[in-house]
Amino acid sequence: MKKQLNTLEVFCIASGSMISSGLFVLPAIVYVSGGPSIILAYLIAALMVVPAMFAKVELATAMPKSGGTYFFVNRSLGPLFGTFAGFASWFSLSLKSSFALVGIGLFIQPLLAGLTPNIAKLIAIGFTLFFMALNIISVKHSGRFQVIFVITLIAILAVYIVTGGRHIQIGRYEPFFPKGSLSLFAIAGTIFISFGGLTKVASIAEEIENPTKTIPAAMFSAFITVTLLYVLVVFITIGILDGKILAQTLFPISLGAEAIAGQFGYIALSGAALLAFITTGNAGLLASSRNPLAMAKDNLLPAFFSKVSVKRETPVMSIISTAVFMILSIIFLDLEKLVKVASTMKLILFAFDIASVILMRMSRISTYKPKFSSPLFPYIQFAGIGIYIFLIIFMGKIPLIITGGFFAVSILWYFLYSGSRNKKDSALIHIVERITNKSIKTDSISRELRDILIERDNIIEDRFDRCMKNAEIIDLPDEINTISQLFSIAGSRLSEKLEVPENEIVNLLKEREHESTTVIQEGLAIPHIVCKGTKTFEILVLRSKKGVIFSQGSPGVHIIFVLAGTKEERNFHLQALMAIAQIVQNRDFTKNWLKVDTVEDLRNLILIADRIRKGEV
């Protein structure tokens, strides 16, 4: 997928995903239960989303791939749970986006006489088709559309906040807790899902420029901006409107603007509400369409979902199928009831995201290298899972039962269609391997994450990388701890590759060591020789956890690179020495070298280390 979205566009996708009914309708509904204290409830709800936000940012900076939660869960918990996560994410995002588009009719109805529910549905379908075409043409066009609408929306709300501040009446904030302070957390639970759209951008991480910087910057700034807008707009609206009016309307912000600026204010804020619902629908279609794309790549859905237009560089079939599902939902489903089910699924997926972070860290996969790490690990993660379990229970039995049925269908799909086709490794396998039988260990996820890191960091392979991909790496047993034993092993392994007798290689290594030690720094040695032949260069890498003694009284050497090449390879010999010197200077390289489990982990540590490659400035 082509990287086309910049920080502003990602910020607007995240912000636009959050601002809709949660701001323009919900305050009036929850005001009935909490009065003015809903201002504080919005702030508490924002804090509740922080564990999921941290988890998504960490995972997205480590694995910036299409699919977001689906990809994270698949690679951490395995394809069985990944299948559920993929379908649940697709289902919940699509339903909530459809609901947002239907909500457009709610705000158009007072402005256009004679607007029936069926016409409102036709309007929603029209917007769905428009967004489908926009997303097919280019994700960049979709991002630019989002920027124009979201910036306009934020500007209108900012004017409302500044203007409304001069019209508030302090008496309307009393009593602040009309039904007691304990109701605050139940109200926050209702409001919480309004922040759920924040993490949608993880689904399009593969299409974001410089994702390791863009994703944290965009998500954190969107979170702060929207939280401030929620709290300030609700604060102003409560201070402007009489409590009885506020509790009986579905258009609280529009009525607040009407109280300030008459009919013009009402139309302006109703227009802002339309922008909010439109941006939520566009962002939802963009994000949800990446789930079938990612699932098809892993053989969990038919291959045609993974087809990407060569000309447009967009997943056409995935976008069309998502738009069709949204249109069918608008026409046939009771979206208002199903949105509660979608919210329950979203909470479960948030818990899965956090569990993915825990599992990825516990797996100790050497190539799991997020640029942002969730703070206060594991306390904030377990607190987050506890909060989301509580909110899931709070949603009631019916949504939970429907979600359980959805999970059962996902399992059935996995065993009937996907099980034999998907052979992906997961972090859970690595954890099980560490405490049980090592024979079940596979390295596919480690290699996949390595390739993701190379793509993420725009690493262009040079000759040293290619040599290291093919180099033999040996993990020495503890009984091999002398230099003579080391050289004997090196001679044996290099003899066939160099077509030079074993004893000749051993003698060359000994002669070179006798001239001056090849221990470059404490813990690192680079024995190197020039051998007969032409255009030949080999690297042998060895790890000794106990340490090989190169000279009496010196510390043991744990990192050993044996270089052997012919005379005309002298320049590359120097390049290899420079590359190794830079690699071992990476932060925690030696610590990780001694900690990782397999030779593939050792190879990955070398390949993903920061260094200047030939051709780089």
C-alpha positions as CSV (number, residue, x, y, z in Angstrom):
1,M,0.0,0.0,0.0
2,K,1.3,3.4,-0.9
3,K,2.0,5.8,1.9
4,Q,0.0,8.9,1.2
5,L,-1.5,10.3,4.4
6,N,0.4,13.0,6.4
7,T,0.0,14.1,10.0
8,L,-2.8,16.6,9.4
9,E,-4.8,14.2,7.4
10,V,-4.4,11.4,10.0
11,F,-5.3,13.9,12.8
12,C,-8.5,14.9,10.9
13,I,-9.4,11.2,10.3
14,A,-9.0,10.5,14.0
15,S,-10.9,13.6,15.1
16,G,-13.6,13.3,12.5
17,S,-14.2,9.7,13.7
18,M,-15.0,10.9,17.2
19,I,-17.1,14.0,16.7
20,S,-20.7,13.1,15.8
21,S,-23.7,12.0,17.9
22,G,-21.4,11.9,21.0
23,L,-21.3,15.6,20.9
24,F,-24.4,16.8,19.0
25,V,-27.0,14.4,20.5
26,L,-25.7,12.5,23.5
27,P,-25.3,15.4,25.9
28,A,-29.1,15.9,26.1
29,I,-29.7,12.2,26.7
30,V,-27.2,11.8,29.5
31,Y,-28.2,15.2,31.0
32,V,-31.4,13.6,32.2
33,S,-29.3,11.2,34.4
34,G,-26.5,13.4,35.5
35,G,-27.3,17.1,35.1
36,P,-24.3,19.4,34.9
37,S,-22.0,16.7,36.2
38,I,-21.9,15.2,32.7
39,I,-19.1,17.8,32.0
40,L,-16.9,15.8,34.4
41,A,-18.3,12.5,33.0
42,Y,-17.0,13.5,29.5
43,L,-13.5,14.0,31.1
44,I,-13.7,10.6,32.9
45,A,-14.8,8.9,29.7
46,A,-11.7,10.4,27.9
47,L,-9.4,9.0,30.6
48,M,-11.0,5.6,30.1
49,V,-9.9,5.5,26.5
50,V,-6.2,6.2,27.4
51,P,-5.2,2.5,27.9
52,A,-6.6,1.5,24.5
53,M,-5.1,4.5,22.8
54,F,-1.6,3.8,24.3
55,A,-2.0,0.1,23.2
56,K,-3.0,1.1,19.6
57,V,-0.2,3.6,19.3
58,E,2.4,1.1,20.5
59,L,1.2,-1.7,18.2
60,A,0.8,0.6,15.2
61,T,4.3,2.0,15.5
62,A,5.7,-1.6,15.8
63,M,3.4,-3.1,13.1
64,P,2.1,-0.3,10.7
65,K,0.0,-2.7,8.6
66,S,-3.5,-2.5,7.2
67,G,-6.2,-4.0,9.4
68,G,-5.2,-2.4,12.8
69,T,-6.7,-4.5,15.6
70,Y,-7.2,-7.5,13.3
71,F,-3.5,-7.6,12.4
72,F,-2.4,-7.1,16.0
73,V,-4.7,-9.8,17.4
74,N,-3.8,-12.2,14.7
75,R,-0.1,-11.8,15.3
76,S,-0.4,-11.9,19.1
77,L,-3.3,-14.3,19.9
78,G,-3.3,-16.3,16.6
79,P,-5.6,-16.6,13.6
80,L,-8.6,-18.0,15.6
81,F,-9.0,-14.9,17.6
82,G,-7.8,-12.8,14.7
83,T,-10.7,-14.1,12.6
84,F,-13.2,-12.8,15.3
85,A,-11.3,-9.5,15.6
86,G,-11.3,-9.0,11.9
87,F,-15.0,-9.6,11.4
88,A,-15.9,-7.7,14.7
89,S,-13.9,-4.7,13.7
90,W,-15.3,-4.7,10.2
91,F,-18.9,-5.2,11.5
92,S,-18.7,-2.6,14.3
93,L,-17.0,0.1,12.3
94,S,-19.3,-0.3,9.3
95,L,-22.5,-0.2,11.5
96,K,-21.4,2.8,13.4
97,S,-20.5,4.6,10.2
98,S,-23.9,3.7,8.7
99,F,-25.6,5.0,11.9
100,A,-23.6,8.3,11.5
101,L,-24.7,8.7,7.9
102,V,-28.4,8.0,8.8
103,G,-27.9,10.7,11.5
104,I,-27.5,13.2,8.8
105,G,-31.2,13.0,8.2
106,L,-31.9,13.8,11.8
107,F,-30.3,17.3,11.4
108,I,-31.6,17.9,7.9
109,Q,-35.2,17.1,8.9
110,P,-35.9,20.3,10.9
111,L,-34.4,22.4,8.0
112,L,-36.3,20.7,5.2
113,A,-40.0,20.3,5.5
114,G,-41.5,16.9,4.4
115,L,-38.3,14.9,4.8
116,T,-39.4,11.4,5.5
117,P,-37.3,8.6,7.1
118,N,-37.0,6.9,3.7
119,I,-35.6,10.0,2.1
120,A,-33.2,10.3,5.0
121,K,-32.0,6.8,4.2
122,L,-31.6,7.7,0.5
123,I,-29.4,10.6,1.6
124,A,-27.3,8.3,3.7
125,I,-27.0,5.9,0.8
126,G,-26.0,8.7,-1.5
127,F,-23.2,9.7,0.9
128,T,-22.0,6.1,1.1
129,L,-21.7,5.8,-2.6
130,F,-19.9,9.2,-2.8
131,F,-17.4,8.1,-0.1
132,M,-17.0,4.7,-1.9
133,A,-16.0,6.5,-5.1
134,L,-13.7,8.9,-3.2
135,N,-11.9,6.1,-1.4
136,I,-11.5,4.1,-4.7
137,I,-10.0,7.1,-6.5
138,S,-7.4,7.7,-3.9
139,V,-6.9,7.5,-0.1
140,K,-5.2,10.9,-0.5
141,H,-8.4,12.5,-1.9
142,S,-10.3,11.0,1.1
143,G,-7.8,12.4,3.5
144,R,-7.9,15.9,1.9
145,F,-11.7,15.8,2.0
146,Q,-11.5,14.9,5.7
147,V,-9.1,17.8,6.4
148,I,-11.5,20.4,4.8
149,F,-14.5,19.2,6.6
150,V,-12.9,18.6,10.0
151,I,-11.0,21.9,10.1
152,T,-14.3,23.7,9.2
153,L,-16.1,21.8,12.0
154,I,-13.5,22.6,14.6
155,A,-13.5,26.3,13.6
156,I,-17.4,26.5,14.0
157,L,-17.2,24.8,17.4
158,A,-14.4,27.1,18.5
159,V,-16.5,30.1,17.6
160,Y,-19.5,28.6,19.5
161,I,-17.3,28.1,22.6
162,V,-15.8,31.7,22.5
163,T,-19.2,33.4,21.7
164,G,-21.1,31.2,24.1
165,G,-18.8,32.0,27.0
166,R,-20.3,35.4,27.2
167,H,-23.9,34.0,27.6
168,I,-23.6,31.4,30.3
169,Q,-25.4,31.6,33.6
170,I,-23.6,30.2,36.6
171,G,-26.8,29.2,38.3
172,R,-27.5,26.6,35.6
173,Y,-24.5,24.5,37.0
174,E,-26.3,24.0,40.3
175,P,-26.8,21.5,41.7
176,F,-23.8,19.9,40.0
177,F,-24.7,16.3,41.2
178,P,-28.5,16.3,41.2
179,K,-28.6,12.5,41.4
180,G,-25.4,12.0,43.4
181,S,-21.8,11.6,42.4
182,L,-22.0,7.8,42.0
183,S,-24.0,8.1,38.8
184,L,-21.0,9.8,37.2
185,F,-19.2,6.6,36.3
186,A,-22.3,5.0,34.8
187,I,-22.8,8.1,32.6
188,A,-19.1,8.1,31.7
189,G,-19.5,4.5,30.6
190,T,-22.3,5.6,28.2
191,I,-20.2,8.5,26.9
192,F,-17.0,6.4,26.5
193,I,-17.8,4.8,23.2
194,S,-18.0,8.4,21.7
195,F,-14.2,8.3,21.9
196,G,-13.9,4.9,20.2
197,G,-13.3,6.4,16.7
198,L,-9.9,7.7,17.9
199,T,-8.2,4.4,17.2
200,K,-9.6,3.9,13.7
201,V,-6.4,5.3,12.2
202,A,-4.5,2.1,13.2
203,S,-6.4,0.3,10.4
204,I,-4.8,2.5,7.8
205,A,-1.3,2.6,9.3
206,E,0.2,1.0,6.2
207,E,-0.8,4.1,4.2
208,I,0.6,6.7,6.5
209,E,3.8,8.6,5.8
210,N,6.5,8.1,8.5
211,P,4.0,6.1,10.7
212,T,6.3,5.9,13.8
213,K,6.1,9.7,14.2
214,T,2.8,10.5,12.4
215,I,0.6,8.0,14.3
216,P,1.5,9.1,17.9
217,A,1.4,12.8,16.9
218,A,-1.9,12.6,15.2
219,M,-3.7,10.4,17.7
220,F,-2.5,12.2,20.8
221,S,-3.3,15.6,19.3
222,A,-6.7,14.4,18.1
223,F,-7.4,13.0,21.6
224,I,-6.5,16.2,23.4
225,T,-8.4,18.4,20.8
226,V,-11.6,16.4,20.8
227,T,-11.6,16.0,24.6
228,L,-11.3,19.8,25.0
229,L,-14.1,20.3,22.4
230,Y,-16.4,17.8,24.2
231,V,-15.9,19.3,27.6
232,L,-16.0,22.9,26.6
233,V,-19.0,22.6,24.2
234,V,-21.0,20.7,26.8
235,F,-20.0,23.2,29.5
236,I,-21.1,26.1,27.3
237,T,-24.4,24.4,26.3
238,I,-25.4,23.6,29.9
239,G,-24.6,27.2,30.9
240,I,-26.7,28.6,28.0
241,L,-29.8,26.4,28.0
242,D,-32.4,25.9,30.7
243,G,-32.2,22.4,32.1
244,K,-35.7,21.4,31.2
245,I,-35.2,22.4,27.5
246,L,-31.8,20.6,27.4
247,A,-33.4,17.4,28.8
248,Q,-36.1,17.3,26.1
249,T,-34.3,17.9,22.8
250,L,-32.2,15.9,20.4
251,F,-30.4,19.0,19.2
252,P,-28.8,20.5,22.3
253,I,-25.8,22.2,20.6
254,S,-28.0,23.7,17.8
255,L,-30.4,25.1,20.4
256,G,-27.5,26.5,22.3
257,A,-26.3,28.3,19.2
258,E,-29.9,29.5,18.6
259,A,-30.0,31.0,22.0
260,I,-26.8,33.0,21.2
261,A,-27.3,34.0,17.5
262,G,-30.9,33.1,16.6
263,Q,-31.9,31.2,13.5
264,F,-28.4,31.8,12.0
265,G,-26.8,30.1,15.0
266,Y,-29.2,27.1,14.8
267,I,-28.4,26.6,11.1
268,A,-24.7,27.1,11.6
269,L,-24.4,24.4,14.3
270,S,-26.8,22.1,12.5
271,G,-24.5,22.4,9.6
272,A,-21.5,21.6,11.9
273,A,-23.4,18.5,13.0
274,L,-23.9,17.5,9.4
275,L,-20.1,17.9,8.8
276,A,-19.5,15.8,11.9
277,F,-21.7,12.9,10.7
278,I,-20.2,13.1,7.2
279,T,-16.6,13.0,8.5
280,T,-17.4,10.0,10.7
281,G,-19.0,8.2,7.8
282,N,-16.0,8.8,5.5
283,A,-13.4,7.9,8.1
284,G,-15.4,4.8,9.1
285,L,-15.6,3.5,5.5
286,L,-11.9,4.2,5.0
287,A,-10.8,2.4,8.1
288,S,-13.3,-0.6,8.1
289,S,-12.5,-1.4,4.4
290,R,-8.9,-2.3,5.4
291,N,-10.1,-5.3,7.6
292,P,-11.2,-7.5,4.7
293,L,-8.1,-6.5,2.8
294,A,-5.8,-7.6,5.7
295,M,-7.8,-10.8,6.4
296,A,-7.7,-11.8,2.7
297,K,-3.9,-11.4,2.7
298,D,-3.8,-13.9,5.5
299,N,-6.1,-16.3,3.7
300,L,-9.0,-15.8,6.2
301,L,-11.2,-14.4,3.4
302,P,-11.3,-15.1,-0.4
303,A,-8.3,-13.6,-2.3
304,F,-10.3,-11.1,-4.3
305,F,-10.7,-8.9,-1.2
306,S,-6.9,-8.4,-1.2
307,K,-6.7,-7.1,-4.7
308,V,-5.3,-3.6,-4.9
309,S,-5.8,-1.4,-8.0
310,V,-2.4,-0.9,-9.8
311,K,-3.5,2.5,-11.1
312,R,-5.3,3.8,-8.0
313,E,-3.3,1.9,-5.3
314,T,-6.5,1.3,-3.3
315,P,-8.2,-2.0,-2.3
316,V,-11.1,-1.6,-4.7
317,M,-13.0,-4.8,-3.9
318,S,-12.6,-4.3,-0.1
319,I,-14.0,-0.8,-0.4
320,I,-16.9,-1.8,-2.5
321,S,-17.9,-4.8,-0.3
322,T,-17.7,-2.5,2.8
323,A,-19.9,0.1,1.1
324,V,-22.4,-2.5,0.0
325,F,-22.6,-3.8,3.6
326,M,-23.2,-0.3,4.9
327,I,-25.9,0.3,2.3
328,L,-27.7,-2.9,3.2
329,S,-27.4,-2.0,6.9
330,I,-29.0,1.4,6.2
331,I,-31.9,-0.1,4.3
332,F,-32.7,-3.2,6.3
333,L,-31.3,-3.1,9.8
334,D,-32.4,-1.3,13.0
335,L,-29.1,0.6,13.4
336,E,-30.1,2.2,16.7
337,K,-30.3,-1.2,18.4
338,L,-27.3,-2.7,16.6
339,V,-25.0,0.2,17.5
340,K,-25.1,-1.0,21.1
341,V,-23.9,-4.4,19.9
342,A,-21.2,-2.7,17.8
343,S,-20.2,-0.8,20.9
344,T,-19.9,-4.0,22.9
345,M,-17.7,-5.5,20.2
346,K,-15.6,-2.3,20.2
347,L,-14.9,-2.7,23.9
348,I,-13.9,-6.3,23.4
349,L,-11.5,-5.3,20.7
350,F,-10.0,-2.6,23.0
351,A,-9.4,-5.4,25.5
352,F,-7.8,-7.5,22.8
353,D,-5.6,-4.6,21.8
354,I,-4.2,-4.3,25.3
355,A,-3.9,-8.1,25.6
356,S,-1.9,-7.9,22.3
357,V,0.6,-5.5,23.9
358,I,1.0,-7.7,26.9
359,L,1.6,-10.8,24.8
360,M,4.0,-9.2,22.4
361,R,6.1,-8.0,25.2
362,M,6.0,-11.3,27.1
363,S,7.0,-13.1,23.9
364,R,10.3,-11.3,23.8
365,I,10.3,-11.4,20.0
366,S,13.5,-9.5,19.1
367,T,11.9,-7.8,16.1
368,Y,9.0,-6.3,18.1
369,K,10.3,-2.8,18.3
370,P,7.6,-0.1,18.8
371,K,8.7,3.5,18.5
372,F,6.2,4.3,21.3
373,S,5.9,2.1,24.4
374,S,2.9,2.2,26.6
375,P,3.9,3.7,30.0
376,L,3.4,2.1,33.4
377,F,3.4,-1.4,32.0
378,P,1.7,-3.6,33.0
379,Y,-0.4,-1.7,35.5
380,I,-2.2,0.6,33.1
381,Q,-2.9,-2.4,30.8
382,F,-4.6,-4.5,33.4
383,A,-6.5,-1.4,34.7
384,G,-7.7,-0.9,31.1
385,I,-8.8,-4.5,30.6
386,G,-10.7,-4.3,33.9
387,I,-12.4,-1.0,32.9
388,Y,-13.5,-2.5,29.5
389,I,-14.8,-5.7,31.1
390,F,-16.9,-3.6,33.5
391,L,-18.2,-1.5,30.6
392,I,-19.0,-4.7,28.6
393,I,-21.1,-6.0,31.5
394,F,-22.7,-2.5,31.7
395,M,-23.9,-2.8,28.1
396,G,-26.4,-5.5,29.2
397,K,-27.1,-9.1,28.3
398,I,-28.6,-8.8,24.8
399,P,-25.6,-7.1,23.2
400,L,-23.3,-9.6,25.0
401,I,-25.4,-12.6,23.8
402,I,-25.4,-11.3,20.2
403,T,-21.6,-10.7,20.4
404,G,-21.2,-14.2,21.7
405,G,-23.1,-15.6,18.8
406,F,-21.0,-13.5,16.4
407,F,-17.9,-15.0,18.0
408,A,-19.3,-18.5,17.5
409,V,-19.9,-17.8,13.8
410,S,-16.4,-16.5,13.5
411,I,-15.0,-19.7,15.0
412,L,-17.1,-21.7,12.6
413,W,-15.8,-19.7,9.7
414,Y,-12.3,-20.2,10.8
415,F,-12.5,-24.0,11.0
416,L,-14.6,-24.4,7.9
417,Y,-12.7,-22.0,5.6
418,S,-9.6,-20.4,7.2
419,G,-7.9,-23.0,9.4
420,S,-6.1,-25.0,6.8
421,R,-5.2,-21.9,4.8
422,N,-3.7,-19.7,7.5
423,K,-0.3,-20.9,9.0
424,K,0.7,-17.6,10.7
425,D,2.8,-17.7,13.8
426,S,1.8,-15.7,16.8
427,A,3.3,-14.2,20.0
428,L,1.3,-16.6,22.1
429,I,3.2,-19.5,20.5
430,H,6.5,-17.9,21.5
431,I,5.2,-17.6,25.1
432,V,4.0,-21.2,25.2
433,E,7.4,-22.3,23.7
434,R,9.3,-20.7,26.5
435,I,7.5,-22.6,29.2
436,T,6.9,-25.9,27.4
437,N,8.3,-27.8,24.4
438,K,10.8,-25.8,22.3
439,S,10.1,-28.0,19.3
440,I,6.8,-26.1,18.6
441,K,8.8,-22.9,18.1
442,T,8.6,-21.2,14.7
443,D,10.3,-18.0,13.5
444,S,7.7,-16.8,11.0
445,I,6.4,-13.9,13.1
446,S,9.9,-12.8,13.9
447,R,10.9,-12.7,10.3
448,E,7.6,-11.0,9.4
449,L,8.1,-8.3,12.0
450,R,11.7,-7.9,10.7
451,D,10.4,-7.2,7.2
452,I,7.8,-4.8,8.6
453,L,10.5,-2.9,10.4
454,I,12.6,-2.7,7.2
455,E,9.6,-1.3,5.4
456,R,8.6,1.0,8.3
457,D,12.1,2.5,8.6
458,N,12.7,2.7,4.8
459,I,15.8,0.5,5.2
460,I,17.4,-0.1,1.8
461,E,19.4,-3.4,1.9
462,D,23.1,-3.2,1.1
463,R,25.6,-6.0,0.5
464,F,26.2,-6.5,4.2
465,D,22.5,-7.1,4.8
466,R,22.4,-9.7,2.0
467,C,25.5,-11.4,3.4
468,M,23.9,-11.5,6.9
469,K,20.7,-13.0,5.5
470,N,22.7,-16.0,4.2
471,A,25.4,-16.1,6.8
472,E,25.7,-19.1,9.1
473,I,25.0,-18.2,12.8
474,I,26.1,-20.6,15.5
475,D,25.0,-20.5,19.2
476,L,28.0,-22.0,21.0
477,P,27.4,-24.4,23.9
478,D,28.9,-23.4,27.2
479,E,31.7,-26.1,27.0
480,I,33.1,-24.3,24.0
481,N,35.0,-21.5,25.7
482,T,38.6,-21.4,24.4
483,I,40.0,-19.7,21.3
484,S,41.4,-22.9,19.9
485,Q,37.9,-24.6,20.1
486,L,36.4,-21.5,18.4
487,F,38.9,-21.5,15.5
488,S,38.4,-25.2,15.0
489,I,34.6,-24.7,14.6
490,A,35.2,-21.7,12.3
491,G,37.7,-23.6,10.1
492,S,35.3,-26.5,9.8
493,R,32.3,-24.3,8.9
494,L,34.2,-22.1,6.4
495,S,36.3,-24.7,4.7
496,E,33.6,-25.9,2.3
497,K,32.3,-22.4,1.5
498,L,35.7,-21.1,0.7
499,E,37.0,-24.3,-0.8
500,V,40.1,-24.0,1.4
501,P,41.4,-26.8,3.7
502,E,40.2,-26.6,7.3
503,N,43.6,-26.6,8.8
504,E,44.7,-23.8,6.5
505,I,41.8,-21.6,7.7
506,V,42.6,-22.4,11.4
507,N,46.3,-21.5,10.9
508,L,45.4,-18.2,9.2
509,L,43.1,-17.3,12.1
510,K,45.8,-18.2,14.6
511,E,48.4,-16.2,12.8
512,R,46.1,-13.2,12.6
513,E,45.4,-13.4,16.3
514,H,49.1,-13.7,17.1
515,E,49.9,-10.5,15.2
516,S,47.4,-8.5,17.4
517,T,44.2,-9.4,19.2
518,T,41.0,-9.2,17.2
519,V,39.0,-8.3,20.3
520,I,37.8,-4.9,19.2
521,Q,36.0,-4.0,22.5
522,E,34.9,-5.8,25.6
523,G,32.7,-8.7,24.6
524,L,33.3,-8.3,20.8
525,A,35.8,-10.0,18.6
526,I,36.2,-9.9,14.8
527,P,38.7,-12.5,13.7
528,H,39.4,-11.9,10.0
529,I,41.6,-13.4,7.3
530,V,42.6,-13.1,3.7
531,C,42.3,-16.4,1.8
532,K,43.2,-17.8,-1.6
533,G,40.8,-17.6,-4.5
534,T,38.8,-14.8,-6.2
535,K,35.7,-12.8,-5.5
536,T,34.8,-14.6,-2.4
537,F,33.6,-13.3,1.0
538,E,32.0,-15.1,3.9
539,I,30.8,-14.1,7.3
540,L,30.4,-16.6,10.2
541,V,28.6,-15.3,13.3
542,L,28.9,-16.9,16.7
543,R,27.4,-16.3,20.1
544,S,28.8,-17.5,23.4
545,K,26.6,-16.8,26.4
546,K,29.4,-18.0,28.7
547,G,32.1,-16.2,26.8
548,V,35.1,-17.3,24.8
549,I,38.5,-16.5,26.4
550,F,40.8,-14.9,23.8
551,S,43.6,-14.1,26.2
552,Q,44.3,-15.0,29.8
553,G,43.0,-12.5,32.3
554,S,40.6,-10.9,29.8
555,P,36.8,-11.0,30.0
556,G,35.0,-13.6,27.8
557,V,33.9,-12.6,24.4
558,H,30.1,-13.1,23.6
559,I,29.8,-11.6,20.1
560,I,32.1,-13.0,17.4
561,F,32.1,-12.2,13.7
562,V,34.6,-14.2,11.6
563,L,35.3,-12.5,8.3
564,A,37.1,-14.4,5.5
565,G,37.6,-13.0,2.0
566,T,39.9,-12.9,-1.0
567,K,42.3,-10.0,-1.8
568,E,40.0,-8.1,-4.2
569,E,37.3,-8.0,-1.5
570,R,39.4,-5.7,0.7
571,N,37.1,-2.7,0.3
572,F,34.0,-4.7,1.3
573,H,36.0,-6.2,4.2
574,L,36.4,-2.6,5.5
575,Q,32.7,-1.9,4.9
576,A,31.8,-5.0,6.9
577,L,34.0,-4.0,9.8
578,M,32.4,-0.5,9.8
579,A,28.9,-2.0,9.7
580,I,29.6,-4.4,12.6
581,A,31.2,-1.6,14.7
582,Q,28.0,0.5,14.2
583,I,25.7,-2.4,14.9
584,V,27.2,-3.3,18.3
585,Q,26.9,0.4,19.4
586,N,23.1,0.2,19.2
587,R,21.4,0.7,22.5
588,D,21.0,-2.6,24.5
589,F,22.5,-4.6,21.6
590,T,24.8,-6.7,23.8
591,K,22.0,-7.2,26.4
592,N,19.6,-8.4,23.7
593,W,22.3,-10.5,22.1
594,L,22.6,-12.5,25.3
595,K,18.9,-12.6,25.9
596,V,17.2,-13.8,22.7
597,D,16.5,-17.4,22.1
598,T,17.3,-18.5,18.5
599,V,19.8,-17.9,15.8
600,E,17.1,-16.3,13.8
601,D,16.6,-13.8,16.6
602,L,20.4,-13.1,16.5
603,R,20.2,-12.6,12.7
604,N,17.3,-10.2,13.1
605,L,19.1,-8.2,15.8
606,I,21.9,-7.6,13.2
607,L,19.6,-6.8,10.3
608,I,17.4,-4.3,12.1
609,A,20.1,-2.5,13.9
610,D,20.6,1.2,13.2
611,R,23.6,1.9,11.0
612,I,24.6,4.0,8.0
613,R,24.2,1.8,4.9
614,K,26.2,2.2,1.7
615,G,24.5,4.9,-0.3
616,E,22.9,6.6,2.7
617,V,23.9,10.0,3.8
